[in-house]
Amino acid sequence: MLPWLVEADAESFDAEITASVPVLVDFWAQWCGPCKWIEPALEQLARDHAGKLKIVRDDIDAVPQPAARFGVQSIPTLVLLRGGGEIDRVMGAVPKQQLDEWLERHLDARARA
């Protein structure tokens, strides 16, 4: 696994989402086809934005508490956090280009701030 792409468990979730860079939480499950479809895009995002973005994956079947805390109603759901607070989310298996554009808006906004 890439250092900027980590799997969270019940004990590590809060520590994993605490980072000096924005954190993208991927709420997913093993049985979810669309979740598997976007996994390569997330791996590429982790490579493309290494050092500027951390991706934390939460299998909602294994670790359901974070999904409940963030009010996740369907998967895949991607929640973007900064300083531990949610700044945006995307639901569903969106194409990589759309993920890139969505993420760039937020990362660019931080660079301008």
Beta strands, then each sheet from edge to edge (+ up, - down):
strand 1: 5-7
strand 2: 23-28
strand 3: 54-59
strand 4: 77-82
strand 5: 85-91
sheet 1: 1+ 3+ 2+ 4- 5+
end
